[in-house]
Amino acid sequence: MIAKTQDETINEIVQYFETYIFENHVTASLNTHSKLKNYNINPIVVKYLSKVLENEYSPLGIAKALFYPRVLGTSINTSFGTRIQNMFVDLKIAEGSLIKGMDIEFVDKIDHRRKWCQLKSGPNTINSEDVKPLIRKFTDTINLARTNKAFKRINNTDFIVGVLYGEQDELSMHYRLIDKTHPVIIGKDFWHRITGFPKFYDGLVKNLQTSIENIDTQDLINVGVEALAREIQVSQLFEFKKS
């Protein structure tokens, strides 16, 4: 198989982001999140948030209270994590892991050892209660793997957490605890190890920025909110005072 250049790999990743993350997000925002049936609504909280956003309890205020956090928060963050794992496999940058609990496998381009990796988005994406279960999972997985002759030479540093963006000094204390047992590899270092290109991360960020600047998101928020507000207006779930 012919090795890809840094630019070829970056272009493939950017195209993947455009198709499976950015365009999917726009489509879901308009086709899913602008539909009232797709929300479980807390009637007390939504009234308060409507007042905060519009200074009144109104269909538009409720629509904003529902639509904004879904589109600008949970929706994109959830799809990002799922798609990234698939992306590494689909683009043959890594392999899907055969070991339960690990996301991907790849040969580290720096130490040339095979790594079993659990992927995380950023340097503050786990809580204190996640630390012990993660370390225990890694330990149990290593012990189980060593019962197979093919994995006899596995050591703790072969099981890693790969953090997609950020700097080493930005890692939360929870990641630092994990790093004492299993390497937490972040940002530039992670992308270097998985692609073999020292400056890959910088090039990827730059090209993704250009791609984002060219995306047509004009009126995306307004169109979605207004469609949801119209549904709320005609529904019988809410009672509004007549002026």
SEKOLVEX-907137 format. One line per 10 residues: number of its first residue (from 0); for each residue x, z, y of N, C-alpha, C, O, CB. Coordinates in steps of 0.1 Angstrom, whole numbers, m for minus. Glycine has a CB too. Layout:
<sites>
NUM = X/Z/Y/X/Z/Y/X/Z/Y/X/Z/Y/X/Z/Y ~ ...
</sites>
This chain:
<sites>
0 = 8/0/m12/0/0/0/9/0/12/18/8/14/m9/12/0 ~ 6/m9/22/14/m10/34/10/2/43/m1/5/46/11/m23/41 ~ 21/9/48/19/20/57/14/16/70/18/5/76/32/28/58 ~ 5/23/76/m1/20/89/8/26/100/14/36/98/m15/26/90 ~ 8/19/111/16/24/123/7/35/129/m4/37/126/19/13/133 ~ 14/42/139/7/53/146/m5/47/154/m16/53/153/17/60/156 ~ m3/36/160/m14/30/168/m25/25/160/m37/27/164/m8/18/177 ~ m22/20/148/m33/15/139/m41/27/134/m53/26/134/m27/8/127 ~ m34/38/131/m42/50/126/m50/56/137/m62/60/135/m32/60/121 ~ m44/57/149/m52/62/161/m64/53/164/m75/59/166/m43/63/173
10 = m63/40/163/m74/31/166/m85/33/155/m97/33/159/m69/17/166 ~ m81/35/143/m91/37/132/m99/50/135/m111/51/133/m84/38/118 ~ m91/61/139/m98/74/141/m107/73/153/m119/78/153/m88/85/144 ~ m103/66/164/m111/64/176/m124/57/172/m135/61/177/m104/57/187 ~ m123/46/164/m135/39/160/m144/47/152/m156/46/153/m131/26/152 ~ m138/56/143/m146/65/135/m154/74/144/m166/77/141/m137/72/125 ~ m147/80/154/m154/89/163/m165/82/170/m176/88/171/m144/95/173 ~ m163/70/175/m173/63/182/m185/60/174/m197/62/179/m167/49/187 ~ m183/57/161/m195/53/153/m202/65/147/m214/66/147/m190/44/141 ~ m194/74/141/m200/85/133/m202/98/141/m210/107/136/m192/87/121
20 = m196/100/152/m198/112/160/m205/109/173/m216/115/176/m184/119/163 ~ m199/101/182/m205/99/195/m218/91/194/m228/96/200/m195/91/204 ~ m219/79/187/m231/72/187/m242/79/179/m253/79/183/m228/58/180 ~ m238/86/168/m248/94/161/m254/105/169/m265/108/168/m241/100/148 ~ m245/111/178/m250/121/186/m260/116/196/m271/123/199/m239/128/193 ~ m257/105/202/m267/99/212/m280/96/205/m291/98/210/m260/86/218 ~ m279/90/193/m291/86/186/m299/98/182/m312/98/184/m288/78/173 ~ m293/108/177/m300/121/173/m306/127/185/m317/133/185/m290/130/166 ~ m299/127/197/m304/133/209/m317/127/213/m326/135/217/m294/132/220 ~ m319/114/212/m331/107/216/m342/107/205/m353/108/208/m328/93/221
30 = m337/105/193/m347/103/182/m351/116/175/m362/117/168/m341/94/172 ~ m343/126/175/m346/139/168/m348/150/178/m359/157/177/m335/142/159 ~ m339/153/187/m340/165/195/m350/164/206/m353/174/213/m326/168/201 ~ m355/152/208/m366/150/218/m380/152/212/m390/149/219/m364/137/226 ~ m380/156/200/m393/158/192/m396/173/191/m388/180/186/m393/151/179 ~ m408/177/195/m411/191/195/m411/197/181/m408/209/179/m425/193/202 ~ m415/189/171/m416/194/158/m403/198/152/m403/205/141/m422/183/149 ~ m392/195/158/m379/198/153/m373/211/158/m361/214/156/m369/187/156 ~ m382/219/164/m377/232/170/m386/243/164/m398/242/162/m379/232/185 ~ m379/255/162/m385/267/159/m384/275/172/m373/279/176/m379/275/147
40 = m396/278/178/m396/283/192/m399/298/193/m409/303/187/m406/275/200 ~ m390/305/200/m393/319/203/m401/319/216/m395/316/227/m380/327/205 ~ m414/322/216/m423/320/228/m419/329/240/m422/326/251/m437/322/224 ~ m413/340/237/m409/349/248/m396/344/255/m395/343/267/m407/364/243 ~ m386/341/246/m373/337/252/m375/324/259/m369/322/270/m363/336/241 ~ m383/315/254/m384/301/260/m391/302/274/m388/294/282/m392/292/251 ~ m400/312/275/m406/314/289/m396/319/299/m395/314/310/m418/324/288 ~ m387/328/294/m377/333/303/m367/322/307/m364/321/319/m370/345/297 ~ m363/314/297/m353/304/300/m359/293/309/m352/287/317/m348/297/287 ~ m372/290/307/m379/281/316/m378/285/330/m376/278/340/m393/278/312
50 = m380/298/332/m380/304/346/m366/303/352/m364/301/363/m384/319/345 ~ m356/306/343/m342/305/348/m338/290/352/m332/288/362/m332/309/337 ~ m343/281/344/m339/267/347/m348/260/358/m342/252/365/m341/259/334 ~ m360/263/359/m369/256/368/m376/266/378/m384/261/386/m380/249/360 ~ m374/279/376/m380/289/385/m395/289/383/m403/294/391/m377/286/399 ~ m399/285/371/m414/285/367/m415/283/352/m406/278/346/m422/275/376 ~ m426/287/347/m430/284/333/m437/270/333/m448/269/336/m438/295/327 ~ m430/260/328/m435/247/329/m430/239/317/m421/242/310/m431/240/342 ~ m437/227/314/m432/219/303/m418/214/305/m411/214/295/m441/207/302 ~ m414/211/317/m401/206/319/m391/218/317/m380/216/311/m399/201/334
60 = m394/230/321/m385/241/319/m383/244/305/m372/247/300/m391/253/326 ~ m394/244/297/m393/246/282/m385/235/276/m377/238/267/m407/247/276 ~ m387/223/280/m380/211/274/m365/213/276/m357/211/267/m385/198/280 ~ m361/217/288/m347/219/291/m341/231/283/m330/230/278/m345/222/306 ~ m349/242/282/m345/253/274/m342/250/260/m333/256/253/m355/265/276 ~ m350/241/254/m349/237/240/m338/226/239/m330/227/230/m362/232/235 ~ m339/216/247/m331/204/245/m316/206/249/m307/202/241/m336/193/254 ~ m313/213/260/m299/214/264/m290/221/254/m280/215/250/m299/223/277 ~ m293/233/248/m284/239/238/m283/231/226/m272/231/219/m289/253/235 ~ m294/224/221/m293/216/209/m284/205/211/m275/202/202/m307/211/205
70 = m285/197/222/m277/185/224/m263/188/228/m254/181/224/m284/176/234 ~ m261/198/236/m248/201/242/m240/212/234/m229/214/236/m249/206/256 ~ m247/217/223/m240/228/216/m241/225/201/m232/219/195/m246/241/219 ~ m251/230/194/m252/230/180/m251/217/173/m244/215/163/m264/237/175 ~ m258/207/179/m258/194/173/m244/187/172/m241/183/161/m267/185/182 ~ m237/186/183/m224/180/183/m214/188/175/m205/182/168/m219/177/197 ~ m214/201/176/m204/209/169/m206/208/154/m196/208/146/m205/224/173 ~ m219/208/149/m221/207/135/m217/194/129/m210/193/119/m236/210/132 ~ m221/183/136/m217/170/131/m202/168/132/m196/161/123/m224/159/139 ~ m195/174/142/m181/172/143/m174/177/131/m165/170/125/m176/179/156
80 = m177/190/127/m170/196/116/m172/188/103/m162/186/95/m175/210/114 ~ m184/184/100/m187/176/88/m180/163/88/m174/159/78/m202/175/86 ~ m181/156/99/m176/142/100/m161/142/99/m155/133/93/m180/136/112 ~ m154/152/105/m140/152/105/m134/153/91/m125/145/87/m134/164/113 ~ m140/161/83/m135/162/69/m137/149/62/m128/145/55/m143/173/62 ~ m148/143/63/m151/130/57/m141/119/63/m137/110/55/m165/125/60 ~ m138/120/76/m129/110/82/m116/110/76/m110/99/73/m128/113/97 ~ m110/121/73/m96/121/67/m96/114/54/m87/107/50/m91/136/66 ~ m107/116/46/m108/110/33/m111/95/34/m105/87/28/m118/117/24 ~ m121/92/42/m125/78/44/m114/69/49/m113/57/45/m137/77/53
90 = m106/74/58/m95/66/64/m82/68/56/m72/62/60/m92/70/78 ~ m83/75/44/m71/76/35/m59/83/42/m48/81/38/m67/63/30 ~ m62/92/51/m52/100/57/m49/112/48/m38/117/48/m56/105/71 ~ m59/116/41/m58/127/31/m68/124/20/m75/114/20/m61/141/38 ~ m68/133/10/m77/132/m2/m86/143/m2/m83/154/3/m69/131/m15 ~ m98/141/m7/m107/152/m9/m102/161/m19/m96/157/m29/m121/147/m13 ~ m102/174/m17/m96/184/m26/m104/186/m39/m116/186/m39/m94/197/m19 ~ m97/186/m50/m103/189/m63/m104/204/m65/m110/208/m75/m95/182/m74 ~ m98/212/m56/m99/226/m58/m110/232/m49/m111/229/m37/m85/233/m54 ~ m119/239/m56/m131/245/m49/m127/253/m37/m118/262/m38/m139/253/m59
100 = m134/251/m26/m131/259/m14/m121/253/m4/m120/258/7/m126/272/m18 ~ m114/242/m9/m105/236/0/m111/222/4/m118/216/m3/m91/233/m7 ~ m108/218/17/m115/206/22/m107/193/19/m113/184/14/m116/207/37 ~ m94/194/21/m86/182/18/m73/185/12/m68/197/12/m84/174/32 ~ m66/175/7/m52/177/2/m44/165/8/m49/154/10/m52/176/m14 ~ m31/168/10/m22/158/15/m8/162/13/m5/174/11/m25/155/30 ~ 1/152/13/15/155/12/21/158/26/20/149/35/23/144/5 ~ 26/169/29/31/173/42/43/164/45/53/163/37/36/188/42 ~ 42/157/56/53/147/60/65/154/65/75/147/68/47/138/70 ~ 65/167/66/77/174/71/84/181/59/96/178/57/74/185/81
110 = 77/189/51/84/195/40/82/188/27/88/192/16/80/210/38 ~ 73/178/27/71/169/15/65/176/3/66/171/m8/84/163/11 ~ 58/188/6/51/194/m5/36/191/m3/31/189/8/53/210/m4 ~ 29/191/m14/14/189/m13/8/202/m7/11/213/m11/8/186/m27 ~ m1/199/2/m8/210/8/m23/209/5/m29/198/5/m6/210/24 ~ m29/221/3/m44/222/1/m49/229/14/m44/240/17/m47/231/m12 ~ m58/222/20/m61/226/34/m76/229/36/m84/221/32/m57/215/43 ~ m78/240/43/m92/242/48/m92/239/63/m83/245/71/m96/257/46 ~ m100/230/67/m100/226/81/m109/235/90/m119/239/87/m106/211/82 ~ m104/237/102/m111/244/113/m109/236/126/m99/229/128/m106/258/115
120 = m119/237/135/m119/229/147/m109/234/157/m100/226/161/m133/229/153 ~ m110/247/161/m102/251/172/m96/265/169/m99/271/159/m110/252/185 ~ m88/271/179/m81/283/177/m89/296/177/m84/307/175/m70/284/187 ~ m102/295/180/m111/306/181/m124/305/173/m134/309/177/m114/310/196 ~ m122/298/161/m135/294/154/m137/302/142/m146/299/133/m133/280/150 ~ m131/314/140/m135/323/130/m137/337/136/m131/340/146/m125/323/118 ~ m144/346/128/m147/359/133/m139/369/124/m133/365/114/m161/363/132 ~ m138/382/128/m131/392/120/m135/393/106/m127/395/97/m132/405/127 ~ m148/391/104/m153/393/90/m150/381/81/m152/381/69/m169/395/90 ~ m145/370/87/m141/358/79/m127/359/73/m124/352/64/m142/346/88
130 = m119/369/78/m104/369/75/m102/373/60/m96/365/53/m97/378/84 ~ m107/385/56/m105/389/43/m111/380/32/m104/377/22/m110/403/41 ~ m123/375/34/m128/366/24/m120/353/23/m119/347/12/m143/362/28 ~ m115/348/34/m107/336/34/m94/338/26/m90/330/18/m104/330/48 ~ m87/349/29/m74/352/22/m77/354/8/m69/350/m1/m68/365/29 ~ m88/361/4/m91/364/m10/m94/351/m17/m90/349/m28/m104/373/m11 ~ m101/342/m10/m104/329/m16/m91/321/m19/m90/315/m30/m113/320/m7 ~ m82/321/m9/m69/314/m11/m62/321/m23/m56/313/m32/m61/315/1 ~ m61/334/m24/m54/341/m34/m60/338/m48/m53/335/m57/m54/356/m32 ~ m73/339/m49/m80/336/m62/m78/322/m66/m76/319/m78/m95/339/m60
140 = m78/313/m56/m76/298/m59/m62/296/m64/m60/288/m74/m79/290/m47 ~ m52/302/m58/m38/300/m62/m36/305/m76/m30/299/m85/m29/307/m52 ~ m42/317/m79/m40/323/m92/m47/315/m103/m41/313/m114/m46/337/m92 ~ m58/309/m100/m65/301/m109/m57/288/m112/m56/283/m123/m79/297/m105 ~ m52/282/m101/m45/270/m102/m32/271/m110/m29/262/m118/m41/264/m88 ~ m26/283/m109/m14/285/m117/m16/286/m132/m6/285/m139/m7/298/m112 ~ m28/287/m136/m31/287/m151/m30/273/m156/m29/271/m168/m45/293/m153 ~ m30/263/m147/m28/249/m151/m13/246/m149/m7/248/m139/m37/240/m142 ~ m7/241/m159/8/238/m159/12/229/m147/23/230/m142/12/231/m172 ~ 2/220/m143/5/211/m132/7/218/m119/13/212/m110/m6/200/m131
150 = 2/230/m118/3/238/m105/12/250/m106/10/259/m98/m11/242/m101 ~ 20/251/m116/29/263/m118/37/266/m105/40/277/m103/37/261/m130 ~ 41/256/m98/51/258/m87/44/259/m74/51/259/m63/61/246/m87 ~ 31/261/m74/24/263/m61/28/277/m55/30/287/m62/8/263/m63 ~ 29/277/m42/32/290/m35/22/292/m24/14/283/m20/46/291/m30 ~ 23/303/m17/13/306/m7/13/296/5/3/294/11/16/320/m1 ~ 25/291/8/26/282/19/20/268/17/19/260/26/41/281/23 ~ 16/266/4/10/253/1/m5/253/4/m11/243/4/12/249/m14 ~ m10/265/6/m25/266/10/m25/270/24/m21/281/28/m32/277/1 ~ m31/261/32/m30/263/47/m44/262/53/m54/257/47/m21/252/53
160 = m45/266/66/m56/264/74/m51/253/85/m41/256/91/m61/277/81 ~ m58/242/86/m54/232/95/m64/232/107/m76/230/105/m55/218/89 ~ m59/235/119/m67/236/131/m65/224/139/m54/221/143/m64/249/139 ~ m76/217/142/m75/203/148/m69/203/162/m63/193/166/m88/197/147 ~ m72/213/170/m67/212/184/m63/226/188/m67/236/183/m78/207/193 ~ m54/226/199/m50/239/205/m35/240/203/m28/232/197/m57/250/198 ~ m30/252/208/m16/255/207/m14/268/199/m23/276/197/m10/257/221 ~ m2/270/194/1/281/185/m2/295/192/m8/304/186/15/281/181 ~ 1/295/205/m1/308/212/m16/310/216/m19/321/222/7/308/225 ~ m24/300/213/m39/302/216/m46/307/204/m58/310/205/m44/289/220
170 = m40/308/192/m46/313/180/m52/327/182/m45/335/187/m37/312/168 ~ m64/329/177/m70/342/178/m62/352/169/m55/347/160/m85/342/175 ~ m65/365/171/m58/375/163/m63/373/148/m55/377/139/m62/389/168 ~ m75/368/146/m79/366/132/m71/355/125/m68/357/113/m94/362/132 ~ m68/345/132/m60/334/126/m45/340/124/m39/336/114/m59/322/135 ~ m41/348/133/m27/353/132/m26/362/120/m15/363/113/m24/361/145 ~ m37/369/116/m37/377/104/m36/368/92/m28/371/82/m49/386/103 ~ m43/358/92/m42/348/80/m29/342/79/m23/340/68/m53/337/82 ~ m23/339/91/m10/332/91/1/341/85/12/335/81/m6/329/106 ~ 0/354/84/10/362/78/11/360/63/21/362/56/6/377/80
180 = 0/354/57/m1/351/43/0/336/40/7/332/31/m13/358/36 ~ m8/329/47/m9/315/45/m8/308/59/m15/312/69/m23/311/39 ~ 0/297/60/2/291/73/m10/286/80/m19/280/73/12/280/71 ~ m12/289/92/m22/283/101/m15/273/110/m8/277/119/m30/294/109 ~ m18/261/107/m11/250/114/m20/243/124/m31/239/120/m5/239/104 ~ m16/242/136/m25/239/147/m20/227/155/m8/225/158/m28/251/156 ~ m30/219/160/m28/209/170/m17/199/166/m17/193/156/m24/215/183 ~ m7/197/175/3/187/173/10/188/160/13/178/153/14/188/185 ~ 14/201/156/21/203/144/12/199/132/18/192/122/24/218/142 ~ m1/202/132/m9/197/121/m10/182/120/m8/177/109/m23/203/123
190 = m12/175/131/m13/161/131/0/154/127/0/144/121/m18/156/144 ~ 11/160/131/24/155/127/26/156/112/30/146/105/35/163/134 ~ 22/167/106/24/169/92/15/160/84/19/156/73/21/184/88 ~ 3/158/88/m7/150/80/m5/135/82/m8/127/73/m21/153/84 ~ 1/130/94/3/116/96/17/112/95/20/100/92/m3/112/109 ~ 26/121/98/41/117/98/46/113/112/58/110/114/43/106/89 ~ 37/113/122/41/108/136/41/121/145/31/127/147/31/98/141 ~ 53/124/151/55/136/159/46/136/171/42/146/176/69/137/163 ~ 43/124/177/35/124/189/21/119/187/14/114/196/42/114/199 ~ 17/120/175/3/114/171/m8/121/179/m17/115/184/1/116/156
200 = m7/134/180/m18/142/187/m20/138/201/m31/136/206/m15/157/186 ~ m9/137/208/m9/132/222/m16/119/224/m24/116/233/4/133/229 ~ m12/109/215/m17/96/215/m32/96/212/m40/88/218/m10/87/206 ~ m36/104/202/m50/104/198/m59/110/210/m69/104/213/m52/113/186 ~ m54/121/216/m62/126/227/m63/116/238/m74/115/244/m55/139/232 ~ m53/109/242/m53/100/252/m63/88/249/m71/84/258/m39/94/255 ~ m63/83/237/m71/72/234/m86/76/232/m95/69/236/m67/66/221 ~ m88/88/228/m102/93/227/m108/95/241/m120/93/243/m102/107/219 ~ m99/100/250/m104/101/264/m108/88/270/m119/87/276/m92/107/273 ~ m100/77/267/m104/64/272/m117/60/266/m126/54/272/m93/54/269
210 = m119/62/253/m131/58/246/m143/66/252/m154/59/254/m130/62/231 ~ m142/79/254/m153/87/260/m157/82/274/m169/81/277/m149/101/260 ~ m147/78/282/m150/73/295/m158/60/295/m165/57/305/m137/71/303 ~ m157/53/284/m164/40/283/m178/41/276/m185/31/275/m156/30/276 ~ m182/53/272/m195/55/265/m206/55/276/m204/62/286/m195/68/257 ~ m216/48/273/m228/48/282/m237/59/279/m245/58/269/m235/34/282 ~ m236/70/287/m245/81/285/m254/83/297/m260/94/299/m237/94/283 ~ m256/73/305/m264/74/317/m279/77/313/m285/71/305/m264/60/325 ~ m284/88/319/m297/92/318/m301/97/304/m312/100/300/m307/82/321 ~ m290/99/295/m293/104/281/m300/117/282/m310/119/275/m279/106/274
220 = m295/127/290/m302/140/291/m316/139/296/m325/145/291/m293/150/299 ~ m317/131/307/m330/131/314/m340/124/305/m352/129/304/m329/122/327 ~ m337/113/298/m346/106/289/m351/116/278/m363/116/275/m340/94/283 ~ m342/123/272/m345/132/261/m354/143/266/m364/147/259/m333/137/255 ~ m350/150/277/m358/161/282/m372/156/286/m382/163/283/m351/167/295 ~ m373/145/293/m386/140/298/m395/137/286/m407/140/286/m385/128/307 ~ m390/131/275/m398/128/263/m403/141/257/m414/142/253/m390/120/253 ~ m394/151/256/m398/164/250/m408/171/259/m418/177/254/m386/173/248 ~ m407/170/272/m416/176/282/m430/170/280/m440/177/281/m411/175/296 ~ m431/157/278/m444/151/276/m451/156/264/m463/158/264/m442/135/276
230 = m443/158/253/m449/163/241/m454/177/243/m465/181/239/m439/163/229 ~ m446/185/250/m450/199/253/m463/199/262/m471/208/259/m439/207/260 ~ m464/190/271/m475/190/280/m488/188/273/m498/194/276/m473/179/290 ~ m488/179/263/m501/176/256/m503/185/243/m514/184/237/m501/161/251 ~ m493/193/240/m495/201/228/m503/213/231/m506/216/243/m481/206/223 ~ m508/220/221/m516/232/223/m508/245/220/m514/256/218/m529/232/214 ~ m495/244/219/m486/255/216/m484/264/228/m481/276/227/m473/250/211 ~ m486/259/240/m483/266/253/m495/265/262/m502/255/262/m471/260/259 ~ m497/276/269/m507/276/280/m501/277/293/m493/286/296/m517/288/277 ~ m504/268/302/m498/268/316/m509/270/326/m521/265/324/m491/255/318
240 = m506/278/336/m516/281/346/m519/268/354/m509/261/358/m511/291/356 ~ m531/266/357/m535/254/365/m533/257/380/m537/268/385/m550/250/362 ~ m527/248/387/m525/251/401/m538/248/409/m538/249/421/m513/242/407
</sites>
